């Protein structure tokens, strides 16, 4: 069960004009499970994305990057996204590329568009061939049930080890224009920034120029999906996509405009919500942990230290056990690879001042640390006393169930 993350209500997920969603049960890994998703975009929509930096990036990632690049040099605009779960189509070589292209060709025929106008995505087991015929067989049903209010079904259709769907909607007014935003995400394990096995799709009905959307997706990802970690593993398939359908009345053509700043704030807020939902549903997670490092020289060094804490198995298991063995946090700070004056380090656990000027705070009491460690949501704050930069990372604890889930993943 996800940590303090209620299951989204289908009726609360707002349709976004200019995008229709359909799904199918293709039996890719298990029967009677939604595992194929189609998102059909209206003419005039713009799409931008960021992808995993794993050198073994999956075949669909390679094709999606190529198809997006083609748009920027005069190619036809993206008209649909195709997602399958149950198989990652990663580590599959040339055959994997051919299989991903075959699914794009099949959907293109169903929709009457070019295959290069399709962006494919896959998630699931690595090093296994994509069951192309199952996906192709499921496409007619997915296209037949295309509708605007299918966001909840979409969130379910991209799940793997997730215990619940992840989705959210927002409505904002920008310069007198109403903008509707809805997004979904998936991921519960193999989560680390750059990106985190995660998929995220966020659509809104504003019209946004392609260069502006390219900037917006990077900004939003940097403050959301690139700030989460569960286990330190960077997946082969991570993708976060922004879709500006252009069906609304707001137009944003410059990153220097107030309209851009307001839209960016709304997109980022929803992106953070979707990213945090992944951590709250981390495999076997019982606690949601926010780690903030302040007063650094650069954001990069603050993040480096925050991730060092977040990735430490010793720190994460201490959180699971509600054991205030907080020296483990200091050790993680010390081996983060940042040149520090440890005599200036201060550490808080929520409101409890644990370490003062590099050593145990004389006023710190074990029972205070124990009280915080028993909470389901915990904040760790580190002050470096060397500058004005800060960074925040979200993570979870590491439990027995994490091992069990991953030991049984292929069965």
C-alpha positions as semicolon CSV with decimal commas, in nm:
position;residue;x (nm);y (nm);z (nm)
1;X;0,000;0,000;0,000
2;X;0,137;0,342;-0,099
3;X;0,245;0,578;0,180
4;X;-0,026;0,841;0,239
5;X;-0,129;0,833;-0,126
6;X;-0,499;0,769;-0,183
7;X;-0,605;0,599;-0,503
8;X;-0,710;0,864;-0,758
9;X;-1,079;0,898;-0,833
10;X;-1,162;0,856;-1,200
11;X;-1,423;1,133;-1,193
12;X;-1,162;1,379;-1,060
13;X;-0,932;1,330;-1,359
14;X;-1,026;1,603;-1,602
15;X;-1,041;1,540;-1,978
16;X;-0,794;1,752;-2,174
17;X;-0,931;1,881;-2,501
18;X;-0,721;1,756;-2,792
19;X;-0,626;1,414;-2,655
20;X;-0,817;1,086;-2,661
21;X;-0,713;0,773;-2,474
22;X;-0,783;0,406;-2,542
23;X;-0,658;0,086;-2,383
24;X;-0,665;-0,290;-2,435
25;X;-0,596;-0,617;-2,254
26;X;-0,345;-0,785;-2,482
27;X;-0,217;-1,054;-2,244
28;X;0,144;-0,940;-2,278
29;X;0,250;-1,080;-1,940
30;X;-0,070;-1,166;-1,756
31;X;-0,427;-1,225;-1,877
32;X;-0,715;-0,988;-1,802
33;X;-0,489;-0,692;-1,739
34;X;-0,484;-0,354;-1,911
35;X;-0,143;-0,351;-2,080
36;X;-0,170;-0,152;-2,404
37;X;-0,237;0,221;-2,410
38;X;-0,298;0,455;-2,703
39;X;-0,303;0,835;-2,676
40;X;-0,432;1,004;-2,991
41;X;-0,344;1,371;-3,032
42;X;-0,530;1,640;-3,222
43;X;-0,368;1,815;-3,515
44;X;-0,166;2,109;-3,391
45;X;-0,045;1,940;-3,072
46;X;0,321;1,971;-2,975
47;X;0,513;1,706;-2,781
48;X;0,842;1,717;-2,592
49;X;1,018;1,464;-2,374
50;X;1,317;1,372;-2,166
51;X;1,453;1,020;-2,151
52;X;1,678;0,787;-1,957
53;X;2,054;0,839;-1,973
54;X;2,114;0,465;-1,941
55;X;2,345;0,365;-2,227
56;X;2,135;0,049;-2,271
57;X;1,828;0,258;-2,347
58;X;1,538;0,054;-2,479
59;X;1,437;0,029;-2,843
60;X;1,121;0,241;-2,797
61;X;1,328;0,515;-2,633
62;X;1,558;0,526;-2,933
63;X;1,267;0,543;-3,176
64;X;1,080;0,807;-2,976
65;X;1,390;1,026;-2,964
66;X;1,440;0,987;-3,339
67;X;1,077;1,066;-3,418
68;X;1,079;1,375;-3,198
69;X;1,402;1,491;-3,361
70;X;1,243;1,448;-3,704
71;X;0,966;1,691;-3,613
72;X;1,223;1,962;-3,540
73;X;1,370;1,938;-3,890
74;X;1,040;1,959;-4,074
75;X;0,892;1,616;-4,021
76;X;0,524;1,555;-3,965
77;X;0,401;1,630;-3,609
78;X;0,346;1,358;-3,351
79;X;-0,012;1,228;-3,359
80;X;-0,012;0,940;-3,111
81;X;0,168;0,768;-2,825
82;X;0,170;0,389;-2,784
83;X;0,257;0,232;-2,449
84;X;0,283;-0,132;-2,349
85;X;0,353;-0,280;-2,009
86;X;0,480;-0,628;-1,925
87;X;0,783;-0,609;-2,155
88;X;1,054;-0,341;-2,169
89;X;1,189;-0,425;-2,517
90;X;1,533;-0,335;-2,380
91;X;1,855;-0,523;-2,438
92;X;1,695;-0,664;-2,753
93;X;1,925;-0,524;-3,024
94;X;1,819;-0,477;-3,384
95;X;1,529;-0,716;-3,342
96;X;1,393;-0,496;-3,065
97;X;1,407;-0,189;-3,289
98;X;1,229;-0,378;-3,566
99;X;0,961;-0,498;-3,324
100;X;0,898;-0,149;-3,185
101;X;0,871;-0,011;-3,538
102;X;0,627;-0,291;-3,627
103;X;0,392;-0,181;-3,348
104;X;0,419;0,180;-3,466
105;X;0,335;0,072;-3,820
106;X;0,032;-0,120;-3,696
107;X;-0,103;0,175;-3,496
108;X;-0,031;0,413;-3,783
109;X;-0,253;0,200;-4,007
110;X;-0,530;0,204;-3,747
111;X;-0,516;0,584;-3,715
112;X;-0,438;0,677;-4,075
113;X;-0,109;0,853;-3,996
114;X;0,259;0,787;-4,068
115;X;0,455;0,551;-3,842
116;X;0,704;0,832;-3,772
117;X;0,419;1,024;-3,611
118;X;0,392;0,757;-3,338
119;X;0,600;0,758;-3,018
120;X;0,638;0,408;-2,867
121;X;0,703;0,333;-2,498
122;X;0,752;0,004;-2,314
123;X;0,799;-0,100;-1,953
124;X;0,851;-0,437;-1,790
125;X;1,109;-0,714;-1,809
126;X;1,442;-0,643;-1,982
127;X;1,616;-0,881;-2,227
128;X;1,300;-1,049;-2,351
129;X;1,157;-1,011;-2,704
130;X;0,856;-0,786;-2,744
131;X;0,537;-0,989;-2,812
132;X;0,456;-0,790;-3,123
133;X;0,159;-0,995;-3,237
134;X;-0,016;-0,962;-2,901
135;X;0,025;-0,584;-2,910
136;X;-0,091;-0,560;-3,270
137;X;-0,392;-0,774;-3,187
138;X;-0,486;-0,540;-2,903
139;X;-0,465;-0,218;-3,103
140;X;-0,811;-0,229;-3,267
141;X;-0,977;-0,251;-2,926
142;X;-0,762;0,033;-2,791
143;X;-0,849;0,254;-3,087
144;X;-1,217;0,161;-3,069
145;X;-1,250;0,285;-2,710
146;X;-1,061;0,613;-2,760
147;X;-1,225;0,879;-2,546
148;X;-1,129;1,192;-2,358
149;X;-1,214;1,072;-2,008
150;X;-1,004;0,754;-2,001
151;X;-0,724;0,889;-1,779
152;X;-0,786;0,651;-1,489
153;X;-0,777;0,353;-1,723
154;X;-0,460;0,496;-1,875
155;X;-0,296;0,511;-1,533
156;X;-0,385;0,147;-1,474
157;X;-0,266;0,040;-1,819
158;X;0,095;0,147;-1,758
159;X;0,142;-0,018;-1,416
160;X;0,397;-0,292;-1,349
161;X;0,481;-0,355;-0,981
162;X;0,284;-0,044;-0,882
163;X;0,026;-0,115;-0,614
164;X;-0,206;0,157;-0,742
165;X;-0,254;0,393;-1,037
166;X;-0,094;0,737;-1,018
167;X;-0,275;1,034;-1,169
168;X;-0,376;1,393;-1,104
169;X;-0,547;1,695;-1,260
170;X;-0,523;2,069;-1,217
171;X;-0,713;2,368;-1,357
172;X;-0,544;2,710;-1,362
173;X;-0,625;3,050;-1,506
174;X;-0,342;3,222;-1,692
175;X;-0,390;3,568;-1,841
176;X;-0,765;3,511;-1,837
177;X;-0,742;3,172;-2,008
178;X;-0,848;2,848;-1,837
179;X;-0,592;2,571;-1,876
180;X;-0,665;2,208;-1,785
181;X;-0,375;1,976;-1,699
182;X;-0,393;1,600;-1,638
183;X;-0,109;1,356;-1,596
184;X;-0,026;0,997;-1,510
185;X;0,292;0,824;-1,396
186;X;0,412;0,475;-1,314
187;X;0,705;0,331;-1,128
188;X;0,777;0,156;-0,802
189;X;1,127;0,011;-0,837
190;X;1,445;0,064;-1,041
191;X;1,400;0,432;-0,969
192;X;1,687;0,679;-0,980
193;X;1,719;1,019;-1,146
194;X;1,828;1,062;-1,507
195;X;1,547;0,953;-1,519
196;X;1,389;0,738;-1,273
197;X;1,152;0,240;-1,432
198;X;0,931;0,530;-1,464
199;X;0,698;0,668;-1,723
200;X;0,522;1,002;-1,698
201;X;0,273;1,168;-1,934
202;X;0,130;1,512;-1,870
203;X;-0,108;1,685;-2,112
204;X;-0,261;2,031;-2,111
205;X;-0,473;2,221;-2,360
206;X;-0,258;2,531;-2,415
207;X;-0,087;2,595;-2,749
208;X;0,289;2,600;-2,692
209;X;0,561;2,653;-2,949
210;X;0,797;2,355;-2,986
211;X;1,115;2,529;-2,858
212;X;0,922;2,656;-2,557
213;X;0,783;2,310;-2,476
214;X;1,132;2,162;-2,511
215;X;1,253;2,403;-2,244
216;X;0,950;2,345;-2,023
217;X;0,984;1,966;-2,012
218;X;1,348;1,996;-1,903
219;X;1,264;2,247;-1,631
220;X;0,973;2,043;-1,500
221;X;1,168;1,715;-1,502
222;X;1,464;1,873;-1,324
223;X;1,243;1,973;-1,033
224;X;1,034;1,656;-1,018
225;X;1,123;1,324;-1,181
226;X;1,494;1,400;-1,155
227;X;1,456;1,449;-0,779
228;X;1,337;1,101;-0,686
229;X;1,516;0,780;-0,600
230;X;1,405;0,446;-0,458
231;X;1,696;0,211;-0,508
232;X;1,967;0,389;-0,707
233;X;1,905;0,194;-1,029
234;X;1,857;0,392;-1,350
235;X;1,616;0,212;-1,580
236;X;1,652;0,155;-1,954
237;X;1,307;0,290;-2,041
238;X;1,248;0,606;-1,838
239;X;1,051;0,871;-2,025
240;X;0,864;1,187;-1,926
241;X;0,648;1,350;-2,191
242;X;0,468;1,684;-2,207
243;X;0,181;1,719;-2,452
244;X;0,046;2,063;-2,537
245;X;-0,268;1,985;-2,735
246;X;-0,330;2,340;-2,855
247;X;-0,706;2,294;-2,817
248;X;-0,740;2,570;-2,555
249;X;-0,725;2,947;-2,592
250;X;-0,389;3,013;-2,424
251;X;-0,085;3,051;-2,652
252;X;0,270;3,055;-2,519
253;X;0,544;3,141;-2,767
254;X;0,824;3,268;-2,546
255;X;1,002;3,146;-2,233
256;X;1,041;3,509;-2,129
257;X;0,668;3,573;-2,092
258;X;0,465;3,583;-1,773
259;X;0,232;3,327;-1,932
260;X;0,523;3,084;-1,960
261;X;0,621;3,134;-1,599
262;X;0,268;3,066;-1,477
263;X;0,226;2,764;-1,702
264;X;0,566;2,631;-1,596
265;X;0,466;2,664;-1,230
266;X;0,147;2,464;-1,289
267;X;0,321;2,195;-1,493
268;X;0,600;2,164;-1,238
269;X;0,360;2,139;-0,945
270;X;0,168;1,855;-1,108
271;X;0,494;1,689;-1,215
272;X;0,620;1,696;-0,855
273;X;0,292;1,539;-0,741
274;X;0,325;1,259;-0,998
275;X;0,692;1,203;-0,914
276;X;0,625;1,188;-0,541
277;X;0,346;0,937;-0,607
278;X;0,612;0,702;-0,745
279;X;0,817;0,726;-0,426
280;X;0,512;0,685;-0,205
281;X;0,443;0,361;-0,394
282;X;0,803;0,241;-0,387
283;X;0,836;-0,137;-0,378
284;X;0,782;-0,235;-0,015
285;X;0,793;0,127;0,102
286;X;0,651;0,216;0,443
287;X;0,788;0,570;0,473
288;X;0,816;0,878;0,251
289;X;1,133;1,076;0,313
290;X;1,222;1,428;0,201
291;X;1,592;1,513;0,209
292;X;1,690;1,878;0,177
293;X;2,049;2,000;0,169
294;X;2,093;2,373;0,224
295;X;2,367;2,635;0,231
296;X;2,582;2,466;-0,032
297;X;2,809;2,632;-0,285
298;X;2,618;2,482;-0,579
299;X;2,294;2,297;-0,641
300;X;2,500;2,012;-0,784
301;X;2,690;1,951;-0,460
302;X;2,368;1,976;-0,257
303;X;2,210;1,710;-0,478
304;X;2,518;1,494;-0,458
305;X;2,495;1,487;-0,079
306;X;2,117;1,440;-0,079
307;X;2,146;1,141;-0,312
308;X;2,428;0,995;-0,105
309;X;2,193;0,990;0,192
310;X;1,896;0,868;-0,013
311;X;2,088;0,580;-0,173
312;X;2,247;0,447;0,143
313;X;2,107;0,100;0,227
314;X;2,212;0,154;0,589
315;X;2,019;0,482;0,612
316;X;1,715;0,339;0,435
317;X;1,698;0,025;0,650
318;X;1,733;0,237;0,964
319;X;1,427;0,434;0,852
320;X;1,237;0,111;0,792
321;X;1,324;-0,012;1,142
322;X;1,244;0,328;1,301
323;X;1,595;0,309;1,443
324;X;1,749;0,653;1,512
325;X;2,096;0,532;1,413
326;X;2,151;0,875;1,266
327;X;2,528;0,856;1,249
328;X;2,463;0,669;0,925
329;X;2,338;0,995;0,774
330;X;2,657;1,175;0,873
331;X;2,861;0,893;0,719
332;X;2,667;0,926;0,392
333;X;2,732;1,300;0,388
334;X;3,101;1,234;0,444
335;X;3,146;0,994;0,153
336;X;2,938;1,193;-0,097
337;X;3,254;1,319;-0,266
338;X;3,211;1,684;-0,170
339;X;3,494;1,871;0,000
340;X;3,335;1,989;0,325
341;X;3,431;2,144;0,655
342;X;3,254;1,885;0,868
343;X;3,284;2,109;1,173
344;X;3,016;2,328;1,016
345;X;2,763;2,052;0,937
346;X;2,423;2,066;1,105
347;X;2,156;1,797;1,074
348;X;1,785;1,795;1,158
349;X;1,530;1,517;1,159
350;X;1,202;1,707;1,122
351;X;1,212;1,950;1,416
352;X;1,482;1,758;1,603
353;X;1,832;1,909;1,589
354;X;2,048;1,596;1,576
355;X;2,400;1,709;1,486
356;X;2,541;2,051;1,568
357;X;2,864;2,184;1,420
358;X;2,980;1,843;1,309
359;X;2,902;1,650;1,625
360;X;2,610;1,525;1,830
361;X;2,392;1,812;1,950
362;X;2,429;1,820;2,332
363;X;2,053;1,878;2,358
364;X;1,960;1,585;2,132
365;X;1,762;1,309;2,302
366;X;1,729;0,959;2,160
367;X;1,357;0,953;2,234
368;X;1,310;1,261;2,014
369;X;1,478;1,088;1,723
370;X;1,273;0,775;1,789
371;X;0,951;0,977;1,779
372;X;1,030;1,114;1,434
373;X;1,156;0,784;1,295
374;X;0,822;0,619;1,371
375;X;0,638;0,865;1,144
376;X;0,527;0,765;0,796
377;X;0,661;1,094;0,656
378;X;1,002;1,220;0,760
379;X;1,208;1,525;0,666
380;X;1,587;1,523;0,676
381;X;1,757;1,864;0,659
382;X;2,130;1,926;0,626
383;X;2,300;2,265;0,643
384;X;2,650;2,292;0,497
385;X;2,725;2,656;0,594
386;X;2,914;2,726;0,270
387;X;2,674;2,911;0,040
388;X;2,315;2,981;-0,063
389;X;2,237;2,682;-0,287
390;X;1,989;2,412;-0,192
391;X;1,839;2,093;-0,335
392;X;1,564;1,849;-0,235
393;X;1,540;1,477;-0,309
394;X;1,251;1,241;-0,233
395;X;1,304;0,879;-0,135
396;X;1,160;0,596;0,074
397;X;1,279;0,332;0,317
398;X;1,408;-0,012;0,222
399;X;1,206;-0,301;0,359
400;X;1,197;-0,681;0,348
401;X;0,921;-0,657;0,088
402;X;1,151;-0,478;-0,159
403;X;1,369;-0,789;-0,174
404;X;1,069;-1,020;-0,202
405;X;0,907;-0,820;-0,481
406;X;1,221;-0,807;-0,691
407;X;1,312;-1,169;-0,624
408;X;0,973;-1,274;-0,765
409;X;0,943;-1,014;-1,042
410;X;0,979;-1,252;-1,338
411;X;0,756;-1,524;-1,195
